């Protein structure tokens, strides 16, 4: 047994031990002191006298102080604006006096904390680079005088986006903290008007701030129920793993309704409208939280943001028919009055929109996500509703159904964001689904409210939970900025992905006349809409058009499909949407007839950009298509790997194959990539494809070949001034293109002309000149290969849009 040291046994060492003990105590005290003073934080609120700051941001900053006071950081709060110092101080004094503490704070303690916060808050005018430099020197002087270490600075931009660049430049040049301290910049929407403007703004800001320094605020991400979506999914993984997919979800509704109109904000609304104001940001962010794959660790900001980006990239492109638009009747009069517009002015800005979104991945294929928002509606409410498929059939009458047992009752999960009949945020889960798990420290069961019905069922049919303490969204987000919680904010990459998704729809709707509605309860069923396939439409047709559209000329819908002759063959001409719809119908009719006669349908498709809209139409609007009996072939292919974005097969895969159920053994890509080489003659890829066609296609006669026409008159990959593939016995040939990638593989002209039917799709103004030229030439395939297309015993039909046909 080892004896412990004793001062009595070694008296000569007693002084040494005392000195060591004292040194250790001093070191421990120093460590504790360092922990207590982890650094000084300066919060600069730009636009401090504005409406948003007065209503929410000062209260959020006060809440941050309440939460963090005494935990090791010191604070000062600098309100800044262009207002004169005297006026600004007066406004800020009133705001600070109106601040409130949480209900559970004792009045004396609240008064003490308010007084502390007021002492730490000041107002100053910030306009020039010199003003920002003076602020920076004041912060440094304060830190030095108080014997503190600067931890970081937060700049909150509560100003219009047009002011961002100048402010960012001044901060970057004159007001950055020194080495070892961090900078965080909070930015308020709008973040652009479309993809181009968002990219421009992002580039500007990126020249002054690093991505990690920017916190783009969408206040909906701070709402307690929205912030609970991912934790709820994580805490209930076991119950949700089998439910959260296309196999069980019938549809998802993401709704934000308002009773107020746009009065007083028409200048903003005229520029942005309801889609840019609400759907592109708030509702789309919520959609990604519902639809994204759940990371293993939902506390990892990086993982959450990466999974959200994947969800953005899986969104199917929107078409004009994906949306319905409305405008409350008093809106145009408000615009005329507030913006001094002439008496005859009628705005086309939508104040109501419903949009149908689909997600192209295995989890959500075919599940409709409905996004809807509007002003001057019958109630104020926001929610996310996941409605599950009901495949039960109950024998007993409804009066015998028990809420937590009967599978015949509706099954739904509702993230009730706020307002409405419930009046407060809540998470609702049908009792016949499962009992959810929520953190008991912050969520509690909602007390029963007899007579209250939500989504067609009494409140008692749900497990219902609400926050123990309701918190304002801005208070939560300001706390997340302080704690570096990036997943509660919008990254540059996610922002641009959102605009990539929304900009084409916004462009297509720019001149659309919205449906007028009276507002409030008088709307009745006027705004009800229905969805089918990839399209939305109002359920009730209006009896009359109360406001004419711009101009009195004809619109695309005024024209019917035009039938004529072109090069002595049938021509079908129409506007692009109608033309694609007609061609898709004709292909389906040909497929059905072939399967009925021969048991299979052989379809050869060309690549390029023109067929993309056709592929999307076939994928989303033709559920009767006999895909199980269809063989898909390529008319031509670029000599690149099949996964290359330039590959025709990759385009076919992205826009058609992943959305329909074609047996994999019925899909026949061209063998351009053999033995790790591209289109090598010695690999005999063309002969291999020809042999496959001869073996599977009777008489090597495709039921239908879809071709295009290039601006030089080429078709498939048969090019002018090149004899390859224009005659002879070869069915498939290697050719050379004048454009990159130069090497191609193509069906030969003799093989194309064996087809039972050939359809040539020609679209766009750029094709007008060649369309006129080809209409006048004879059979000259060496100059214009398309002129050699004439099936031996089949039919040739031209599908040409008005821009290509009429110019």
C-alpha positions, 0 to 999 in steps of 0.5 A: 500500500502506497502512503499518501504524502503528508506535510507533517512528514515532510515539513521542508516541502510545506511552503512549496505545496502552499505555493502550488495550491495557490497557483492552481486556484489562480489558474482555475479562477482565470479559467472560470473568468474566461468562461464567464466573459466569452466575448462581446457581441455588437448587434447592429439593426439597420432600418431600426425605425422601420415597420418590421423593426418596430413590430418584431425585431426590437422585441426579438433582440430583447428576447435574445438578451433575456435568453443570453444575459448572464451566460458569458457574453456581453451585448450592445445593441445599435439601432441605425437608419437614415433618420436624423439622430434626434428623430431616431432616438425618439422612435427607438425610445418609444419602441424600447418602452413598449417591449414585453417579457414572457408571462412567467417573468416577475414584473420587478425582474422584467423592469430590471431587464428592460432597464438593462437593455435600454442602457445597452441600446443606442441609435445612430445615423449610418449613411456613409463609409465614414459613419460605418468606420466611426461605429467600428471604432466606437465598438473597439473603444468600448471593448477595450475600455470594458476590458472585454474580448470582441466575439462578433458582430451581427448586422440585421438588414431590415432595409429594401434589397436595393440598399444591400450592395451599398451597405454591404460595401461599407460593412466590408470596407469599414466595419468588419470585426478584427481577427478572431471575431466573427461577422453574421449578416441577416438579410430580409426578403425579397431576394430577387424577382426572378432567377436572373435578378436573384443571381445578380444580387447573390453575386453582389453580396458574395463579393463582400461576404462569405457564404457562412456569414450570410443568413437569409431570413424567411420568417416562416422557418422561425414559426414554431410548428414549421421549425418542428417539422423535421424534429417531428419526423425524426422523433417519429421515424419508426411510425413514419418510415412506413407511411411517408411515401407515395404508397400511403400519402394521397396528397399534401396541402401547404396553405396560407390564407389571409383576410386582409387585402394589399391596401397600402402595399400595392407598390410592392404587390404590383412588382411581386404578386402572391407567387413571389411574395408567398409561394416561392419562399414560405410555402416552397421552404415548407414543401422541402421540409416535408419532402426532403429525405431525412438526414441521420442527424437532423441537428447537422445544419450542413446535412439538412441544407444538403438534403433540402437542395436535393429536394429542390432539384427533384421538383418537376418543372412547372407548366402554365397549366400547373397554376390557377390565378385570382385577383380580388375585385377592389385591387385594381382600384387600389392600385389606381388610387395608390400609384396614380394610375389612369382610370382605364388601368387594370392590373394583371397581378395575382392576389390568389394562386393555387399551384400543383407541384410534383416531385420526381423521385421514388418516394413522392412520384405521383403525389400532388403537393398543392400550394395555395395562398391569397389575400381577401379570403374567408379566413386567416389560417396557415397549415400543412396537411398530409392526407393519407390514402384510405383503403379500408372498408368498414362494415358497421355504420359510422356511429360505431366507428372509434376514432383511435381504432377505425381505419375508415376515418380520415387519416392525416397529420396537420402542422397547424402553423397558426390562426384559424379556428384553433387560434394557436400553433399545433401539431395534429395527428389522427388517432387512428394513425399513431400516438406521436412523440414530441418533447414534453418540455416544450410541447403539451397536449391541447385541452379538449374543446367540444364543438370544435371541428378541424378538417371535417373531424372533431378535435377529439379525433386527433392527438393534438399538441401545442407549444408550452410557451408560444414564441415569435418567429423573429425571436427564434430566428435571431437566437438561431443567428446568434447560435450559428444555426444555418439550417433555419436560413436560406443558402445561396444555392438553395435560393437559386434552385428555388428561382430555377423552379419558379421563374419559368412558370412566372414568365409563362403567367406574366400576361395571364388574366387572373379570375376576379373574386369579390373577397371574403365570405362572398367568394363562395366556390369561385376559387375552388379548383381541381387537379388532374395529372399535371394540371389545375383548373377552376372547378366553376366556370365564370359566366362572364369575363368582367375585365378584358385581357390586354389588347383585343387581338386573338390569343393562342386559345382562339386558334384551332389545330390547323390541318393542311399539306406540306411536301404533299404529306399531311401537316398539323399546325398549332401553338406549341402546347396544343401541338404537343398535346395533339402529337402525344394523343396521336402517338398514344392512338398509334400505340394502342392500335399496334398493341391491339394488332401485334401485341407490341409497339415499337417506337423510335425517338430522336434526341434534341430539345424539341421532344422534351415537352412531348416526353413530359406530356406523355409522362404526365398526361397519358395514363392509358398509354400501353407502356408495358407493351412498348419498346423504345428505340433511339433514332440517333445518339451522340457518341458520349457515355449514356449518363452524360448530359448531352446523351439523347438517352439521358434526356429520354431517361430524365423526361420520360423513362423515370416517370413511366413503367416500361419494362427495362428489357424493352428499352434499347439505347444505342451501343455507343459506349463499348469496351470503354470506348466511344463509337469505335468502328472495331467495336461494331456498335452500329451492326450490333444495334442493327442486329437487335432491330432485325431480331425484335422488330418485324421486317425492321419496320418500326410502328412509329419513328419520331424525327426532328428537322435541324436548321441545316435540314438534317434529321436524326444524325444524317447531315448534309454533304455526307453520304453516310446512311442516306442509301444502301443496305446498312440499317444503322450507321456512324456519322459525323456532325458539324457540331460537337460532339462530332461523332454520332450513331443514327438510323439510316434513311432506308431503315427510317423509310421502312416505318409504318408511320413517321412523324416530324416535329418542327418547332420555333422561329429558328426553324421558319427559314428551313421550313420554307426552303424544304417546302420548295425542294424535291427529293435531294437528301444529300443537300437536305436529308429531311427531304429523303424521308418518305416511308415506302408503304407507311405514312409521313405526318408533319407537326409544325408549330405556328412560329415555324410554319407561319413565322 
